[in-house]
């Protein structure tokens, strides 16, 4: 049979034959501008995007001639979908946007009905905006992510279903307002916070109630009372002081990552500080220490000192310890710290050190023949 006599293979548009519910679900994974653009494909697709329940406006990624066209598209979308109960709403604007507070209030009001996930990211803007107080009582919300936002005076915060909360450069009036805000999330499980306050007002430790359901916490500030997060199982702490005068007991904590900055160690040895917090972590199994800042001067003025008693986590819990080095001083304190951990950890499996080759040679000489508390313990260098 010649090629000219072959029958043409019919082209079948199987995607267009799918039900509207499936098509709108597929479109929900696209930026809203791309989803709306499918309306020009054919008559079949003209109104499919009107059924989407997920809106994603990102001025940095979407192509608009200017800020006015971006604003115009948002109003057009809101008008087209005004009958929808939006489940997920993401809004990110670029640094050159000049929206006023009234505009933000309008678009946030639109998503008040039934929204479950809200991400409002103003991080590209130099001028901070104020979050409307009525947003603080969204009963259906489950995920809340805010960036570069100011929270003014508020009376009540009520997010009964939120399990994930991300706060990036959030400005509070005072420390008391941070506690007041977080206590409005009774079943919170995942917290990531970098916040600031315009007026310092320390909260008495005994007056702070712990969030009962916390699993993962990452904090880049010391404005959050430690008693508030002491029931977490995974804790990642960065760029904050470790010279607390008092810590609560972290009875559930099994994983901790600590990023150390010399500027926050005061006049004490960093390794002494790290050992000082271990008694408060009785169930700790995995300990990661990140030393990432090269200081110009050495703040370690006190000599190495062993704790009076061996922390409980070393005698029965700690399985892995990893130290990531990014500086070339204070090695004698590091060696003493590693020695102490290896000698007193009875179930330790790996001690990992990521450092320079020069430091590796010195530490190998001092640590290779060290008597270890755990027969399973392996000393690793990366």
N, C-alpha and C positions, 0 to 999 in steps of 0.2 A: 504494500500500500504506500503510495507516494505521500509526501508531506502535505501536498495541496489538497489531498482527499481526506485528511484527518479532520475529525469533528472538533470544533473549538470547545475547550473546557469552560463550562459556565462558571461565572464568578458569583459566589454567594456571600452576601454580607451577613455572616452569622452573628456578629456582635450586635448589629441593629435589631436582630430578631429577639434579643434578650428582653426580659421584662424591665419596665422602668425602674423598679426597685433595685435590680442588680446594676443597671447602668448608672444610676445615681450614686450607688455605693462605690463603684469604680471611680467616678468623677470626684468623689470626696477625698481621694488621695492626691489630687492635683491642686496646685495653687488655684485660687478662685478665678483669676483672670483666664487661665488656660481652660478651666472647666466651662466658663461662660462662652469661650470661643468656639466650643463644639456646636453651638446653636446654628452656625452657618454651614454645617456639613450637609444637611438635608432637612426636609420638613419633619422627618422622624425625630431628628435631634434638636429641633428648635426650642422645645421647652423642657427637655430632659433635665438640664442642669437646674431648673427651678425646684427640683425635688431634693437637692442636696441638703444635708444637715450639718455639713462641716464647712466653715469659711476660713480661708487662710489668705490674709492680706499682708504681703511683705514688699514694701516699697523698694528695698535694697535689691531684691531679685526680680521683681516684675518690671516690665518695660513701660514706663510712662514718660511723656514729654516733660512734664513738670509736676510740681506738687498739686496744682489745681486739677489736673487730669486724674491724678490718683484719688483725690477727694471726690471728684465727680463720679468715678467708677464705684467707690464705696457707697455713695448715696443711691446710685442706680441699682446696685446689688441689694441693698437693704429694702428699697422700694419693691423690687421684684420678688423678694422672699419674705415679705412682711408677715405672711400667714404661717411661715414655717417656725417650728420650735427648734432653733439651732442647738445642736448637741456639743459641738466643738468650735471654738472661736480663737483665732490667732491673729494678732495685729502687731506689725513691726514697721516703724517708719524710719526714713533715712535722716541723716544729719541736717539736710537742707529743708526739711519740712517746717512749715510755719503755722500748723494747726493751733487753734486757740482752745481754751479749756472747754468751751461750749461744744465744740466738735467732738472731743473725747467723751463728754458726758452723754451726747446723743447716741454714739455708736455703742457705748457700754450699756445704755438703757435698752437698746435693741436686743441684746443677748440675755437679758435678765430672765426670760421665760424658758425654763427647762435646760439651760446650758449645763453641761457636765464637765467640760474642760475649757479653761480660759487662760490664754497666754497673752499678756499685754507687755510688750517689750519696747521701751523708749531709750534703750542704751545708746543709740546712735545720736541722740539729741544732747546738745550741751545744756539746754534749759530743762529743768525737771518739771513734771506736771503733778498735779494733786489728784489722788484717786477719790472719786465721788463716794461719800459715806454710805450711800444706799447699796454699793457693791459689797459691803461687809456683812450682808445678810442674805446670801444666796443659798437657799436650802437644797438645791439640786446639784450643786457643784461638787466634783470629786477630785479634780486636779486644778491647782492654781499656780501660775508662774507670773511673777511681776519683776520688771527691771527698770531701774532709774525712775522710781515713783516716790512721791512724797505722801505720807499719811499724816493728816492733820489731827485735830482733836476729834475723837469719836467716843460714843457712849457704849456701844454694844457691838460685838463681833460674834457671828453665829454661822459657822460652816459645819453643820452636823455630819456631812458625808465626805468631806475632803480627807484624802489619805496621802496625797502628794502636794508639798508646798515648796516652791523655789522662790527665794527672795534675793535679788541681785541689786546691790546699791539702793536699798530702800531707806528712806530718811524718816525717822520717828522724832517726835517732839522730845521724848525722854526715854530712859531705860524702862520706866514703869509702863510705858505704852507698848513696848515690845512684849513684855510679859502679858499685858492685857490682850494684845492682839493674838498671841500664840495660844492662849488658853481658850480661844474661840474655836479651836480645832480639836475637839475631844477624842477623835479616833485617828489622829494623824499618825502615819507610819513612816513617811519619807520626808525629811526636812533638809533643805540646803539653804544656807543663809549667809549673806554678806550685807550687813545693815550698818547704819550710823545714827547717831542721835545728836540733836542740837543742844541738848542740856543733859549733863550727866546727873543721874539720880539713882545711885545703887539701891538694889532691891534687897531687903533683909532675907538671908537664905532661908530662915525658918518659915517665912511666909509664902514660899514658892511651892506650888504643887507640881509634881512630875507629870508629864504627858504619858499616860499609861500604855499606849499602843505603839510607841516609837520602835522602829526597827533600824533604820539607817539615818544617820545625821552627819551632815558636812557643814562646818561653820568656819567662817573666815573673819570672825570678830569676837570680841569678848563682851559684847553687849547682852548676849543671851545668858541668863543665869544657868549655871551648870546643873543646879537642882531640877531645872525644867526638863533636861534631856537625859537624866541619869538612868533611865530605864532602857536606853537604846542598846542594841546588840552589835551594831557596826558604827564606829565613830571615826570621822576624818576631820582633823583639826589643823588649820593652816593659818600662819601669820598672827598668832595670838600669844599672849603671855602664858608661861607655864608656872609662874611664881605665885600661884594662888595661895592665899593664907589658909584656905579651907576648901576641901573638895567633898562632895557627897560620895557615897559608895555606889559604884556602877556594878550592881550584882548580876546584870544580864550581859554585860559587854564581853564579847569573844574576839572581836577584831578591832584593832585600833591603828590608824595611820596618823603620824604626828610630823608635821613639817616645822622644823626648828629654824628660828631666825634669831641671830645673836642679839639684835636690838631688843628682844623681848625676854632675854634671860637675866637681865639685871647684872649683879656682880657675882653670881654664882656659876659654877661649872655646869654646862648643859647636861652632861651625863649624870651629875648629882641630881639635877632637877628631874630627869627622866626616871631615875630610880625612886625618887621621892613620890611619884604619882602611882607607882605600881601597887602599893598596899590598898589603893582604892579600886583596884581592878581585879578582884579575886578570881574571876572566871576567864581571864584573858588567855586566848590560845594563839593569836597571831598578832605580832607587834612589828609595825613598819615605821622606821625613823628616817625622815627625809631632812638632811642638812643641805640646804640649797643656797645659802647666802655667804659670800666671801666678805668678811668684815675687814676693815682696815686696822682695827686694834683688837687685842685679845681682852675680852671682858671676864675671862675666868680667873678670878683673884683668890678663890678659896681652893684649898687642896682637896684631893679626892678623899671621900669619906664613905665607908660602908654603912648601910642602914643597920640599926641596932638589931633588927630581926629580919629574917628572910620573908619577902612577900609571899602570900599564899599562892598566887598564880605561878610562881616559879617552882614551888615544891610539887604542884600537882596538875597544872593546866597548860602552861606555855609550850607550844609545839614548834612554832617557827618564829624566828626573829631576823629581820632584814634591815640593814643600815645602808643608806645611799648617801655617799659623800660627794660634796662639790666644793671642798676647800682643802687647804694643805697646812692646817695648823691644828693644835689641840689634840694631836694624835695620842699623846700619853694618856689623856683622859679617856679617849675612845678605847684604847687597849685595856685599860682598867675596867671599863664598863663591860666590854665583851668578856673579859675574864670572869667577872662576877656573874654574869648571866649564864655562862657555860658551866661554871662550877656549881651553881646552886639550882639549876633547872633540871629536875629529875626526869622529865618526859620530853625534853627538847629533841627535835629531830633534825633541824637544820639551823645553822647560824650563817647567814649570807651577808657578805660585805662587798659593796660596790664602791671601789676606790681606785686611786692611781696605782701604777705599777710599783712606784717607790714605796708607798705605804704598804702595799701588799707584801713585799719582801720583808719589811720590818715586822709586820704583824705575824707573818708565817713563822719567823724565828721565835717569836714570843709565845705564840698560841698553839703551835703544832704539837708540842709535847705536854700541853696543859692537861691536867687530870679533869675529866668532865663528869658532871653529875649524872648524865644520861649516857648509857652505852650506845644508844642509837644516834647520838648527836654527830652530825657531819659539818665540818667547817668549809664553806664554799666562798670563792672569790669570783666576781664577774667584772 
